[in-house]
Amino acid sequence: MSVLELRDLVKRYGAVTALDGVSLDIRPGEIFGLLGPNGAGKTTLIGAVCGLVKKTSGTIRLFGQDQDLDPVGPRYSVGLVPQEINFDPFFTVEESLRIQLGYYGKPPDRARIAEVLAALKLSDKAKARTRQLSGGMKRRLLIAKALVHRPKLVFLDEPTAGVDVELRRDMWALVRRLRESGVTIILTTHYIDEAEEMADRIGVINKGELVVVEEKAKLMRKLGKKQLTVHLQEPMATLPAALADWPLVLGAGGSEIEYTFDGHEERTGIPALLKRLGELGIGYRDLNTRQSSLEDIFVTLVTDRPKVAA
């Protein structure tokens, strides 16, 4: 059974369609990276699942329960780290977590509060009022609030935007521990390197539509490209006609040849190209290759290209 199932989810704000028939299954215990440009629909999707946004149509099932039939019960097992700071500045850190437990129908649990504070390096701030916290500490408290009731599914909506390197490092260590304990994570981030490192699967949303949903490694193989750069011994003005069999580009003032190819061409295209260069008497002093990153793939997918089948 999927932790979360979305079927043909639509959200419209007047003439604006924020979600356009989104269908998605989230598996138990995975880290799912949801990527997209600003305004793509990421936060709207999260809000619809968490009850913060009223959908226009479609089906949302949490832990197998249709949200139209039971809109409250399944959400007790969901945690959300929002983008915005959203706690009362006059409560202490400890009080904020105790109140948060109450929101989820949980009794006061000093041991659990202490555990979460320790995990997020907030123990020495337990008695401090939240208004006294630094920006990074406030972000840590948001994460603590999302975790204190022991959720099975956690949404992290840009959790490290604008925070320091230490918090980013601590956050991802915590995410790994959560996954190891069986918690399912849905992550949105503008730091695509984080998604590349952390996520098991990637979904790219653009203009309210899911462009692709794929295993990260498979996505990298399917859409990733490699580029060979041949550093020539002598620059050339134009590429010889004898090299027309390869999609080559002359760069760096004629001193480099760039060859872009996909993975299955590597064993055939490169040796044949180098052999042809030797036959033409074109000398080179160095070779290097570059693999497309997830960021390269992301940019390609959101630049008005057709959908890619999962």
C-alpha positions in Angstrom: 0.0 0.0 0.0 1.2 3.5 -0.9 1.7 6.0 1.9 0.2 8.7 -0.4 -1.9 8.3 -3.5 -2.9 11.3 -5.7 -5.3 10.8 -8.6 -6.1 13.5 -11.1 -5.6 16.2 -8.4 -6.7 19.7 -9.6 -6.5 23.0 -7.9 -7.7 26.2 -9.5 -7.6 29.8 -8.3 -10.1 31.4 -10.6 -8.6 31.3 -14.0 -5.2 30.0 -12.7 -4.6 26.3 -12.6 -2.1 25.5 -9.9 -2.4 21.8 -10.1 -3.4 20.2 -13.4 -4.4 16.5 -13.0 -1.5 15.4 -10.8 -1.3 11.6 -10.2 1.4 10.2 -7.9 2.1 7.3 -5.6 4.6 7.7 -2.7 6.1 4.5 -1.4 6.6 3.6 2.3 10.1 4.6 3.6 11.3 6.5 0.5 12.7 10.0 0.2 10.9 11.6 -2.7 12.3 14.8 -4.2 9.7 17.1 -5.6 11.4 19.7 -7.8 10.1 22.6 -9.8 10.6 26.3 -10.4 8.8 29.0 -8.3 5.1 28.8 -8.9 5.2 25.3 -10.3 2.7 23.9 -7.8 4.9 22.3 -5.2 3.6 24.1 -2.1 0.0 23.9 -3.4 0.3 20.1 -3.7 1.6 19.9 -0.1 -1.1 22.2 1.2 -3.8 20.0 -0.5 -2.5 16.9 1.2 -2.1 18.5 4.6 -5.5 20.2 4.6 -4.2 23.7 4.1 -5.5 24.1 0.6 -9.0 22.9 -0.6 -8.6 20.9 -3.8 -10.9 21.6 -6.8 -11.2 18.0 -7.8 -9.4 14.6 -7.7 -8.6 12.1 -5.0 -6.2 12.1 -2.1 -5.6 8.9 -0.2 -3.3 9.0 2.9 -2.3 5.6 4.3 -5.1 4.1 2.2 -7.8 6.4 3.5 -9.8 8.6 1.1 -9.5 12.2 2.4 -13.0 13.0 1.3 -14.3 10.3 3.6 -11.9 10.9 6.5 -10.2 14.3 6.3 -8.8 14.3 9.8 -7.6 10.9 11.0 -4.8 10.1 8.6 -3.4 13.6 9.0 -2.5 12.9 12.6 0.4 10.8 11.1 1.7 13.6 8.9 4.4 16.2 9.8 5.0 19.4 7.8 8.0 21.7 7.8 6.6 24.8 6.1 8.6 27.6 4.4 7.3 30.2 6.7 7.9 30.7 10.5 4.6 29.9 12.2 4.8 29.8 15.9 3.8 32.2 18.8 6.9 34.3 19.7 5.9 34.4 23.4 6.0 30.7 24.1 9.2 28.9 25.0 10.7 26.3 22.8 9.6 23.6 25.1 6.0 25.0 25.4 5.7 25.2 21.6 6.5 21.5 21.3 4.1 20.6 24.2 1.3 22.5 22.4 2.2 20.9 19.1 1.7 17.4 20.7 -1.7 18.6 21.8 -2.7 19.6 18.3 -2.1 16.0 17.3 -4.1 14.5 20.2 -0.9 13.4 22.1 -0.5 13.9 25.8 2.5 15.9 27.2 5.7 13.8 26.7 8.7 15.4 28.3 11.0 12.5 27.2 9.9 12.9 23.5 10.4 16.6 23.6 13.8 16.3 25.1 14.7 13.7 22.4 13.7 15.9 19.6 15.4 19.0 21.1 18.6 17.0 21.4 18.4 15.7 17.9 18.1 19.3 16.6 20.7 20.8 19.0 18.1 22.8 20.7 18.4 21.4 24.3 20.0 24.6 25.6 17.2 26.7 24.2 14.4 24.7 25.8 13.4 27.5 28.2 14.1 30.4 25.7 11.1 32.2 24.2 10.9 31.6 20.5 11.2 35.3 19.7 14.7 35.2 21.1 15.9 32.5 18.7 18.2 33.2 15.7 16.9 32.5 12.2 18.7 29.2 12.1 17.3 28.2 15.5 13.8 29.1 14.5 14.2 26.8 11.5 15.3 24.0 13.7 12.2 24.5 15.9 10.0 24.3 12.8 11.6 20.9 12.1 11.1 19.8 15.8 7.4 20.8 15.6 7.0 18.6 12.5 8.6 15.6 14.2 7.6 15.7 17.8 4.3 13.7 17.3 6.2 10.8 15.6 4.7 11.2 12.1 4.9 8.4 9.5 5.0 10.9 6.6 7.0 14.2 6.7 6.8 17.0 4.2 9.9 19.2 4.1 9.0 22.3 2.1 12.3 24.1 1.3 13.6 23.3 4.8 17.1 24.6 4.3 16.4 27.7 2.3 18.5 30.6 3.6 20.1 28.6 6.5 23.7 28.1 7.3 25.9 25.1 6.2 25.8 23.5 9.7 22.0 23.3 9.7 21.9 21.9 6.2 24.3 19.2 7.2 22.4 18.4 10.4 19.1 18.4 8.6 20.3 15.8 6.1 21.8 13.6 8.7 18.4 13.7 10.5 16.6 12.9 7.3 18.7 9.8 6.8 17.9 8.7 10.4 14.2 9.2 9.8 14.3 7.1 6.7 16.2 4.4 8.5 13.4 4.4 11.1 10.7 3.9 8.4 9.5 7.5 8.0 8.6 8.5 4.5 10.0 11.9 3.4 8.7 14.2 0.6 11.2 17.0 0.0 11.0 20.2 -2.0 14.2 22.1 -2.4 15.9 24.7 -4.7 19.3 23.0 -3.8 19.2 20.4 -6.5 22.5 18.9 -5.2 20.6 18.0 -2.1 17.9 16.1 -4.0 20.6 14.4 -6.1 22.3 13.2 -2.9 19.3 12.4 -0.8 16.3 11.4 -2.9 15.4 7.8 -4.0 13.0 9.1 -6.6 12.5 12.4 -8.3 9.4 14.2 -9.5 9.6 17.3 -11.5 6.5 19.6 -11.6 6.1 22.5 -13.9 3.1 24.8 -14.4 1.0 22.4 -12.3 1.8 19.3 -14.2 4.1 16.4 -13.3 6.6 16.4 -16.1 8.4 13.2 -14.9 8.5 10.8 -12.0 11.4 8.4 -12.0 13.9 6.6 -9.9 16.8 9.0 -9.5 19.5 6.6 -11.0 17.2 5.6 -13.9 16.4 9.3 -14.6 20.1 10.1 -14.7 20.7 7.2 -17.1 17.6 8.0 -19.3 18.1 11.8 -19.6 21.7 12.3 -18.5 24.2 13.1 -21.2 28.0 13.0 -21.2 30.3 15.4 -22.9 33.8 14.6 -24.2 36.2 17.6 -24.6 39.2 17.1 -26.8 41.9 19.7 -26.2 43.7 20.1 -29.5 47.4 20.6 -29.9 46.7 23.2 -32.6 43.6 25.3 -33.0 41.5 24.9 -36.2 39.1 27.3 -37.9 36.4 24.8 -38.9 35.6 21.2 -38.4 36.7 18.9 -41.2 33.9 17.3 -43.3 35.3 13.9 -42.4 34.1 14.4 -38.8 30.4 15.0 -39.9 29.4 11.5 -38.4 29.6 12.9 -34.9 27.6 15.9 -33.4 30.7 18.0 -32.7 31.1 21.6 -31.7 34.2 23.6 -32.0 34.9 25.7 -28.9 37.5 27.8 -27.0 38.5 29.7 -30.1 39.0 26.5 -32.1 41.3 24.8 -29.6 38.6 22.3 -28.3 36.2 19.8 -29.8 33.1 19.0 -27.8 31.2 15.8 -28.3 27.9 15.2 -26.5 26.5 11.7 -26.3 24.4 9.4 -24.2 25.6 6.5 -22.1 25.1 3.7 -24.7 27.2 5.6 -27.3 30.2 5.8 -25.0 31.8 2.5 -26.1 31.3 3.1 -29.8 31.4 6.8 -30.4 34.5 7.8 -28.6 36.9 5.2 -29.9 35.7 5.7 -33.4 36.1 9.5 -33.1 39.6 9.3 -31.7 40.6 6.9 -34.4 39.3 9.3 -37.1 41.2 12.2 -35.5 44.4 10.1 -35.7 43.7 9.3 -39.4 43.2 13.0 -40.1 46.4 13.9 -38.3 44.6 16.0 -35.8 46.7 15.9 -32.6 45.3 16.4 -29.1 47.0 17.0 -25.8 44.2 16.1 -23.3 40.7 14.5 -23.0 38.1 15.0 -20.3 34.5 13.9 -19.9 31.6 15.5 -17.9 28.4 13.8 -16.8 25.1 15.7 -16.8 24.0 16.6 -13.3 20.4 16.4 -12.0 20.4 20.2 -12.3 21.1 19.9 -16.0 18.2 17.5 -16.4 15.9 19.6 -14.3 16.6 22.7 -16.5 15.9 20.6 -19.6 12.6 19.3 -18.3 11.2 22.7 -17.2 12.1 24.5 -20.4 8.9 23.9 -22.3 9.7 20.4 -23.3 7.1 17.6 -23.8 6.4 15.2 -20.9 8.8 12.2 -20.4 7.1 8.9 -19.7 7.9 7.4 -16.4 
